[in-house]
Amino acid sequence: MDHVGRFESIDDDFAEVTQHLGLGVLPLPRRNTSGPSEPLAVRDITVTDADRSVLHERYARDDDLLGYPQHLRCELAVTG
């Protein structure tokens, strides 16, 4: 099975893989988790055009392979 899972849909992707392996739907174990945290506010960081350019260049191949829309690429890289 060739499958690229995404963090954004990790539970669904894990279920797809376990079903493909004939294991049924299993819960994805959670290990080493932290509690809720305050999200980093956009105003707390400064991302310059040069930063965006570096991020786009560094992750362009991944973005293409994973099908991220062009308008989200830098935003996803910056905000996680």
C-alpha positions in Angstrom: 0.0 0.0 0.0 1.3 3.4 -1.0 -0.2 6.0 1.3 0.9 9.4 2.4 -0.9 10.3 5.6 -1.5 13.9 6.7 -1.4 15.3 10.1 -4.6 17.2 9.4 -6.5 14.0 9.0 -4.3 11.6 11.0 -7.1 9.7 12.6 -8.9 9.0 9.2 -5.6 8.1 7.6 -4.6 5.7 10.4 -8.0 4.0 10.1 -7.6 3.6 6.4 -4.2 1.9 6.8 -5.3 -0.4 9.6 -8.4 -1.4 7.6 -6.2 -2.1 4.5 -4.0 -4.3 6.7 -7.0 -6.2 7.9 -6.8 -5.0 11.4 -10.1 -3.2 11.5 -10.6 0.2 12.9 -8.1 0.7 15.8 -7.7 3.8 18.0 -4.6 5.8 17.3 -2.5 5.7 20.5 -1.6 9.1 22.0 1.8 9.3 23.5 3.8 12.1 24.9 1.1 14.6 24.5 0.9 18.0 26.1 -2.1 19.8 27.4 -3.9 22.6 25.6 -1.8 25.5 24.8 -2.4 29.1 23.7 -2.0 29.4 19.9 0.7 31.7 18.8 -0.9 34.9 17.7 0.0 36.1 14.2 0.8 39.5 15.7 3.5 37.9 17.9 5.7 36.9 14.9 6.9 38.8 11.9 7.3 36.9 8.6 8.9 38.9 5.9 8.5 38.4 2.2 12.1 37.0 2.2 11.0 34.4 4.9 8.0 33.4 2.8 10.2 33.0 -0.2 12.6 30.7 1.6 9.7 28.7 3.0 8.1 28.4 -0.4 11.3 27.3 -2.0 12.2 24.8 0.7 8.7 23.2 0.8 7.6 23.6 -2.9 8.1 20.0 -3.8 6.2 18.7 -0.7 3.4 21.2 -1.3 3.1 20.0 -4.9 3.1 16.3 -3.9 0.6 16.8 -1.1 -1.6 19.1 -3.3 -1.7 22.1 -1.0 -3.3 25.1 -2.8 -0.9 27.8 -3.8 -2.6 30.4 -1.6 -2.1 28.3 1.6 1.5 27.2 1.2 3.3 29.9 3.1 0.5 30.2 5.7 0.6 26.5 6.5 4.4 26.5 6.8 4.3 29.5 9.1 1.4 28.6 11.3 1.9 24.9 11.5 
